[in-house]
Amino acid sequence: MVFKAMLYEIEFEIRDKNGNIIESTQGEIGKKLYGKEGPLLVIPEHLKVPALREFVERAKEGEEMEEEVPPEKAYQHRDRRLVKKVSTAIIEHGDRLAPGMYVAFGDVVGKVIAVSPGRATIDFNHPYAGKPVIVKAKLLKVYKDPKEIVERIISHYGLDVKAEWEDNKLKLEGEDKEKLKEYLMLYKVNVDVE
């Protein structure tokens, strides 16, 4: 069996200096951002906030952090190159755009900052780019064993799949076996699957 992966289970909250929650794994914000409330399963490269990524990579199980982090360790500095002029014809309902609205292009979201006939200026910087934030996080568990990682993914996502190991190969049965394969790819869990 070829195996090289670690899976981290974390809880976190990111707030601005006024205490407003920007991101969280808890409450309604957790449900809205991650589809469910509670701990998140991650690999460090999935974390867009460098301070969180660095914490996960260095922390031990049970370790916590809470600190104010500068823009370069949070949502980066503002980048003028991320402010784009685009044709309203390529935007769904482009004829109804107004400053302050948000539009999505695939998985990228931008804020409309100006509209003129046939064109819109859209800012793709994160709304908190250039601002320090407060990051609070706890590393709950580190999964290193491939069997443990597979079982945790199944239980975390409530998948209807039975996983059995035979001769260092993973055999899957059940309605969600393709979903599990997708999660194994997402988390870069390199196991032989039959």
C-alpha positions as CSV (number, residue, x, y, z in Angstrom):
1,M,0.0,0.0,0.0
2,V,1.3,3.4,-0.9
3,F,0.3,6.0,1.7
4,K,1.3,9.6,2.3
5,A,-1.2,11.8,4.0
6,M,-2.2,13.4,7.2
7,L,-5.7,14.7,7.9
8,Y,-6.3,17.5,10.5
9,E,-9.5,18.1,12.4
10,I,-9.8,21.7,13.5
11,E,-12.2,24.3,14.9
12,F,-11.6,28.0,14.2
13,E,-13.0,31.5,14.2
14,I,-11.7,34.6,12.5
15,R,-12.9,38.0,13.6
16,D,-12.3,41.6,12.7
17,K,-10.9,44.0,15.3
18,N,-14.5,44.9,16.2
19,G,-15.4,41.3,17.1
20,N,-17.5,40.7,14.0
21,I,-17.1,37.0,12.9
22,I,-15.7,36.7,9.3
23,E,-15.3,32.9,9.2
24,S,-16.1,30.1,11.8
25,T,-16.7,26.4,11.9
26,Q,-19.4,27.0,14.5
27,G,-23.1,28.3,14.4
28,E,-24.9,29.6,11.4
29,I,-21.7,30.9,9.8
30,G,-20.2,27.4,9.9
31,K,-23.4,25.9,8.4
32,K,-23.4,28.6,5.6
33,L,-19.6,28.3,4.8
34,Y,-19.0,24.6,5.2
35,G,-22.4,23.0,5.0
36,K,-22.4,21.9,8.6
37,E,-21.6,23.2,12.1
38,G,-18.6,21.7,13.9
39,P,-15.0,20.7,13.3
40,L,-13.6,20.8,9.8
41,L,-11.4,18.1,8.2
42,V,-8.5,19.8,6.4
43,I,-5.1,19.4,4.8
44,P,-3.0,22.5,5.3
45,E,-3.1,23.6,1.6
46,H,-6.9,23.9,1.8
47,L,-6.6,26.7,4.3
48,K,-6.6,30.1,2.6
49,V,-5.5,32.0,5.7
50,P,-1.7,31.6,6.1
51,A,-1.9,32.0,9.9
52,L,-4.3,29.0,10.1
53,R,-2.2,26.9,7.7
54,E,1.0,27.6,9.7
55,F,-0.8,26.8,13.0
56,V,-2.1,23.4,11.7
57,E,1.4,22.5,10.4
58,R,3.2,23.2,13.7
59,A,0.6,22.5,16.4
60,K,0.1,19.4,18.5
61,E,-3.2,17.8,19.2
62,G,-5.2,19.9,21.7
63,E,-3.1,23.0,21.1
64,E,-5.0,26.3,20.7
65,M,-4.1,29.7,19.4
66,E,-5.7,33.2,19.6
67,E,-3.8,36.1,18.1
68,E,-4.1,39.1,16.0
69,V,-2.5,38.5,12.6
70,P,-1.3,41.0,10.0
71,P,-2.8,41.1,6.5
72,E,-0.1,39.0,5.0
73,K,-1.0,36.2,7.4
74,A,-4.7,36.7,6.9
75,Y,-6.4,37.7,3.7
76,Q,-3.3,39.2,2.1
77,H,-2.8,42.9,1.1
78,R,-5.1,44.5,-1.4
79,D,-4.0,43.8,-5.0
80,R,-5.0,46.4,-7.6
81,R,-4.6,43.7,-10.3
82,L,-7.7,42.0,-8.7
83,V,-9.9,45.0,-9.6
84,K,-11.2,44.2,-13.1
85,K,-13.3,45.9,-15.7
86,V,-15.6,43.4,-17.4
87,S,-18.4,43.4,-19.9
88,T,-21.8,43.2,-18.3
89,A,-22.8,40.9,-21.2
90,I,-20.8,38.0,-19.6
91,I,-22.5,38.4,-16.2
92,E,-25.8,36.7,-15.5
93,H,-28.3,39.6,-15.0
94,G,-25.5,42.0,-15.9
95,D,-28.1,44.6,-16.9
96,R,-29.2,44.7,-13.2
97,L,-25.8,45.3,-11.6
98,A,-25.3,48.0,-9.0
99,P,-22.4,49.0,-6.8
100,G,-22.2,46.9,-3.6
101,M,-23.6,43.7,-5.2
102,Y,-21.5,40.5,-5.3
103,V,-21.1,38.4,-8.4
104,A,-19.6,35.0,-8.9
105,F,-17.3,33.7,-11.7
106,G,-17.0,30.0,-11.0
107,D,-15.6,29.8,-7.5
108,V,-14.4,33.4,-7.4
109,V,-16.6,36.1,-6.0
110,G,-16.2,39.8,-6.5
111,K,-17.8,43.0,-5.4
112,V,-19.2,45.4,-8.0
113,I,-17.7,48.8,-7.3
114,A,-18.9,50.7,-10.3
115,V,-21.2,50.3,-13.3
116,S,-21.3,52.1,-16.6
117,P,-23.1,51.2,-19.8
118,G,-22.0,47.8,-20.9
119,R,-19.2,47.5,-18.3
120,A,-18.7,46.9,-14.6
121,T,-15.7,47.3,-12.3
122,I,-15.4,44.4,-10.0
123,D,-13.1,44.0,-7.0
124,F,-12.0,40.4,-6.5
125,N,-9.9,41.1,-3.3
126,H,-11.3,39.5,-0.1
127,P,-13.3,42.1,1.8
128,Y,-10.8,41.9,4.6
129,A,-7.7,42.2,2.4
130,G,-5.3,44.7,3.8
131,K,-6.7,44.4,7.3
132,P,-5.5,42.6,10.4
133,V,-7.8,39.9,11.9
134,I,-8.0,37.9,15.1
135,V,-7.6,34.1,14.5
136,K,-8.7,31.7,17.2
137,A,-8.2,28.0,16.5
138,K,-7.8,24.6,18.1
139,L,-6.2,21.5,16.6
140,L,-8.5,18.7,17.8
141,K,-6.9,15.7,16.1
142,V,-4.3,14.6,13.6
143,Y,-5.0,11.5,11.7
144,K,-2.0,9.6,10.2
145,D,-3.1,6.0,9.9
146,P,-4.9,5.4,6.5
147,K,-7.6,3.2,8.0
148,E,-8.3,5.9,10.7
149,I,-8.4,8.6,8.0
150,V,-10.9,6.6,5.8
151,E,-13.2,5.9,8.8
152,R,-13.1,9.6,9.9
153,I,-14.0,10.8,6.4
154,I,-16.9,8.3,6.2
155,S,-18.3,9.4,9.7
156,H,-17.6,13.1,9.2
157,Y,-19.7,13.2,5.9
158,G,-22.2,10.6,6.9
159,L,-21.4,8.4,3.9
160,D,-23.3,5.2,3.3
161,V,-20.2,3.1,2.5
162,K,-18.5,0.1,4.0
163,A,-14.7,0.1,3.8
164,E,-12.7,-3.1,4.3
165,W,-9.0,-3.5,4.0
166,E,-7.7,-6.7,2.3
167,D,-4.1,-7.3,1.3
168,N,-3.3,-3.6,1.8
169,K,-6.1,-2.6,-0.6
170,L,-9.3,-0.7,0.3
171,K,-12.5,-2.4,-0.8
172,L,-15.6,-0.3,-0.9
173,E,-19.3,-1.2,-1.0
174,G,-22.3,1.0,-0.7
175,E,-24.2,3.9,-2.2
176,D,-21.6,6.5,-1.5
177,K,-18.4,4.7,-2.6
178,E,-17.8,7.2,-5.4
179,K,-18.2,10.1,-3.1
180,L,-15.7,8.5,-0.7
181,K,-13.2,8.2,-3.6
182,E,-13.7,11.9,-4.4
183,Y,-13.0,12.8,-0.7
184,L,-9.9,10.6,-0.8
185,M,-8.7,12.6,-3.8
186,L,-9.6,15.9,-2.2
187,Y,-7.7,15.1,0.9
188,K,-4.8,13.6,-1.1
189,V,-5.1,10.2,0.6
190,N,-3.2,8.0,-1.7
191,V,-4.5,4.4,-1.1
192,D,-5.1,1.5,-3.4
193,V,-8.8,1.2,-3.9
194,E,-10.4,-1.8,-5.5
